[in-house]
Amino acid sequence: MSSEAVSVEKRAAELRRLIEHHNYRYHVLDDPEISDAAYDALYDELKSIEEEHPELVTPDSPTQRVGAPPAEGFRKVDHLSPMGSLEKVTTAEALSKWAEDVRKRLGTDEPVAYVIEPKIDGSAVSLVYERGLYVRGATRGDGLRGEDVTANLRTIEAIPLRMLVPEGAEQPELLEVRGEIYFPLDGFGRFNDAQIEAGKRPAPNARNAAAGSLRQLNPAVTAQRPLSIFAYGLGVFRGPRPSTQWEALAWLREHGFRTNPHAERLESIDEVTHACEAWEARREDLGYEIDGIVIKVDSFEQQERLGSLHERPRFARAYKWAPTSAVTRLRKIHVRVGRTGVLNPLAELEPVHVGGVTVSSATLHNEDDIRRKDIREGDLVLVQRAGDVIPQVVGPAGEHEPGSKQWRMPKRCPLCKTEIVKPAGEVMHRCPNRACPSRGLETLYHWVGPALDIEGVGGTTVRKLWDEGLVRALPDLYRLTVEELEGLEGFAEISAARAFESIQRSKEKPFSRILFGLNIPKVGWVIARSLAQHFGSAEILQAVTQEQLEEVEGIGPDRAELIAEWFSDEDNRTLLEELRELGLQLATAASGRPEDGPLTGTQYVITGTLEAWSREQAKAALETLGAKVTQSVSKKTTGVVVGESPGSKAAKAEQLGVPILSEAGLAELLRAR
Ligand code: IVH
């Protein structure tokens, strides 16, 4: 081999090692060392070497994650050792009874330590590594045989294609890692939005979506889903083996596997019980679904002595909370008119306890969905609540009540009585009346809140203004006088003057925010900003064709048609004219300065490990909305987002009195915009 060939081969190996290392920093430690661009450069270099020298491609090359051809079906594979299941307990008493049994079996004076881990609600998999190389991945199946989903699992970046071997450590000959594949909730929300938009059925929950994504015949489809994994155990293992579950988790982490950061080692069952109970409230903040806590006796030697009963280990239990679904009676189906005129059917339920909260209403998606599931008023229905997602009616639970009828969308809008329409190709019904009171009010809420963020004028004020008949459309807001505001219940001289001031000041808000506030169908913040940047003014937007609109990224034919229609509508043209006359910015600033976002002028710091996001993603999301994300906390900092194991930055924030946001708080902040 020539010396050049040797050096190319060396470089390829080095690149693979580097990429795998940075992948580990990013996905497992959530602490990247290099920028995305630098990572891409390494990847591109490897890719081009491999293109020129196909003989250098190795199965563990990071370029080999996608690219396997679609399968015809899934081969069945026998697991190296059975994948059991867990006996569940639902009360503190049952938990202590189990601990008592464990103690008796082991000998009463032997100390027992436990490891507790969130029970991830996803899909269990087994990953097999031979001398460090990922060779096979399978679903749990019936516990003895699963389906071979090697190619699909390969696309999940949090799964190492080659295990890391810490310096001085021995490479296990054969290793089986067990873990749970899951669909992070923010990704799940987006996935379902896209499903609905594409006219497909949304997945009922994140677990289903994860399982479904794993069983795609085409790995390229799996690759598009934001799946991740938490590794929680070792199966067959040839080589020097850890001796406790706690060590096994550390071992997994050191060898490149992602483990859950919330695992804890506890020395008494009281502490375990306490922790399990505390988790019920915390589960909402995780960014992924858990359906309980797994408790394992820590020592492997003790585990072995305890053994199993019917493939259920005596050394472990799943502590589960009240179920997240329940059966209750559907009293009535109401219809709510959203701010773009879309009609949303809503279920009024007999109040029922689901997953720790009382639920008395739930979404029903649309008429087709209700008809397909044959859900009728008066029926007993199954209600499901997933994390902080709005409760849903899954379907009828039993026979229909005698005399019950199939549900139909009303012919007329419940508020303005205008005849309802259902545009061809859409699943949602709409009230076409732009002056429909519900739409008007919802538009006003949106305008003063997420869109223009008018300080001192919130939902309650808008409602009062509406009820008094003072504001029925956006321009009315700008014609309000201080006296009128002062006359409102709850307002005094100073508060009225302040509200007046902030309404007037909102005229300075950039064009993109106005566009976002106008409730143009299918125009959210991102599209509004693109429209403002691309076309620059309302006048131009009124003149452009559908084709020109489609040139903007993210705007397809359907969206373009709706936007074009909105701008050609006579009433909307009058509205724009009025707003312009009132002094609102209907064009982008000539300065060429980038358009402001809803968070412009704010400054955030992120510290600690976030669950659902990498730090880069969180940063990008904040920056897209106009926030600045900085490294150090100062008095100028608007808020500090604090994840797991935060550093000194959280303490500094506290010291300076800078507000602290949890990850849930961050999600809320981003969602509200
Ligand atoms: S340990 C003998 N740990 O729960 C089975 N399981 O019913 C030992 N799961 O199929 C499983 N998170 O899919 C274990 N931290 C965790 C888990 C976990 C989720 C799932 C797993 C398994 C089911 C047990």
Boltz pocket constraint, residues with backbone or C-beta under 6 A from the ligand:
constraints:
  - pocket:
      binder: B
      contacts: [[A, 83], [A, 84], [A, 85], [A, 86], [A, 87], [A, 117], [A, 118], [A, 119], [A, 120], [A, 121], [A, 122], [A, 123], [A, 124], [A, 140], [A, 179], [A, 180], [A, 232], [A, 233], [A, 294], [A, 311], [A, 312], [A, 313], [A, 316], [A, 318]]
      max_distance: 6.0
